[in-house]
Amino acid sequence: MPYRIERDTMGEVKVPKDKLWGAQTERSRGNFPIGIDNERMPKEIVRAFGYLKLAAAEANSELLPEKMTEEKLSAIRAACEAIIKGELDSHFPLVVYQTGSGTQSNMNANEVIANYSNFELGKQLLHPNDDVNMSQSSNDTFPTAMHIAAVLGIEEELLPSLCSLIDEFLRLENENKDIIKCGRTHLQDATPITFAQEISGWR
């Protein structure tokens, strides 16, 4: 397999040439070889990191414009938008087994964003730590990504499903409004009610 050499504080690492992750992601792949086929970090967390890294870059641009320049912000934005759309999912290979604070997933996002931008621009504009991870810590980013993923899941999946369920209960209430049945309370028969009234309780 063709590879390139990436470097970190521990030395050189061989990384697949067609992948955007860097040395720290590759080290995690080697250190935690379990769950590769079916226990990858959820795509919802990867997507959440896209939102998180873009928000952090925008905040840094506002607070530290001399460090987070417009050019760097624009490059990070393009990479994060690609992550949010799911276009870079194949560059997030890590499993759920890693160090406690989610450091490797945080660095995976940093490395992918930096390398994507640098390859697209044809120059070394972004550094994973100094630019993409500016003003951040894994102890903060991973819990934040979890919260973002939860909010997106609630807004995009749970609430629409609940609305659909409510609509179905309303349909069933109307369909069964003339059916009378025994009520039940304390395991005994109670005042008769319509089946629609019972369904309305579920709704």
N, C-alpha and C positions, 0 to 999 in steps of 0.2 A: 504494500500500500504506500503510495507517495505520501511524504510527510514534510513538514517544515519544522524548524527549530524555534521554540519559544523559550524565553528566559524569565526566571523570577529569582528571589533571594536565595533559593536553594540550588540554583544552577540551571542547566539546560534540560528541556523536555521535548520529546518528539510528539507533534500534534498532527493529526490527519490534515493533509494540505487543503482539502476542500471544506474544512469546517472553520467556523468563526471563533470558537472558544480558544482559550489560551492555556498557559501553564498550570494555573491553579485548578481549573476545571479538569484538565487532563490528569493531574495528580489525584483528584478525588475519584475519577473514573478508575484509576488503578488501585486506590486504597479501599474502595467499596464496590467490589465486583459482584455483589449479590443484587438480585432483583432487577437485573438489566432488562429482561424481557417484559416484565409486567408490573413493575413498581417504580416507574419513573415519577419524577416530580410532576404533579398535576399541571395540565396546560393552563388551568385557571390561575395558578400561582405565577407561571411564566408571563401570562398576559398582564397580571397585576403588577409585576415588576416593570413592564413597559410603561404603565401609567405612573408608577412611583418614580422611576428614573427621570421621566420627562418633567414631572412636577418639581423634583429636586433641582434639576437643571434650570428650570424657570425661576425658582426661588433664588438660586445662586446667581443667576444673571441679574436679578433685581438688586441683590444685596452685595454681590462681589463682581461687578461688571468688568473690573480689570483682570479678573481670573477666568470668569465664565463669559467669554466674548460672544458676540452675536454669531460669529462663524461657528464656534463650538456648540452653542445652543442649537443652531440650525441643523448641525450634523447629528446631534443627539436626538433631536425631534424626529428626524427622518428615520433613524434606526428604531426608535421607540414606537413610531407609528407602524413600522413593519412588524415589530414584535406583537403589538396589539392586534393586528390583522391576522396573526398566525402564520405569516410568511417565513418566519425564521425558526419554527418549532424544531426542525431537525438539528438545530445548533444548541439545543438544551438537552443533553444526554443524561444528566445526573439522576440518580435514584433518590428515594426518600431517606435512605440511610446515609447520614453524613454527620458532621460535628453539630453540637447542640444548638448553636445560634443560627444555623443555616448559612454559614459563611460561604460555603462553596456555591450555593445557588445565587447568592448575592454577587459573588465574583464571576460566576458564569454569565450573569446579565451584564456586568461591567465589561467583561472581555468581549462579548458578542457585540455590544453597542460600539465599543471602541474600534474593534477590527472591521466591523461592517462599514463604519464611517470612514476609516482610514483607507480601506480598499476602494470604496466608492470615490473618494476624493483623490486617490493616488498619492497620498502623502501622510506622514505621521502627525496628525492634528491632535488626536485624543489619546490620553493615557487612561487605562481602566481605573486605576486608583485615584490619581491626581485630578482627573476631570470628571469622569462618569460617577465616581463614588465620592465626589467632593462633599464635605460636611456631613457624611453619613457613617453609620456603623451597622454591621450585620445584626447586632442586638436590637436595632430599631427597624431596619428595613424589612427583615423577614416577618416579624409580627404585623407590620404595616401592610405588607403584601397579602398576608392572610386576611386582614380586615377588608382590604379592597376586594379580594376575591369573594369574600362572603357577601359584601354589599352588591357586587355585580351579579352573583348567583341569586340573591333575593330579588333584585329588581328585574333581572332578565329571564329568570326561570321560575322561581317560587311564586311570586305575586301573579304573573300571567296565568300560571297553572291554577292558582286558587280562584282567580276570576273566572276561569273556564269551569271550574268545579261548581262555583256559586251559580253560574248560568245554567248548568245542568240540573242542579237541585231546584232552581226556579221552574225549569221546564217540567220536572217530575212532580213538583207541587201542583202545577196547573193540571197536569195529566191525571192526577190522583185525588182531586179535590172532592169527588163524590163518594169515595170509598171510606166507609165507616169501619173502625176496628176498636177493639178493647184497648184502653190504655193499660199500662202496667206500672205499678209502683210498689216498692218493697216486696217484689216477687209475687204480687197479687194483682188480680184484675182491678182496674180502676175506671174512672169515668170514660166513656167512649169518646174517641177523637177521630178526626179524619186522618187518613194516611198522609194527606198533604200537610197537616199540622205536625206530624212526626218528622216528616222530611224537612220542614222549616226549622225544626230544632237542630238537625244536622247542619243546615245552612248557617 
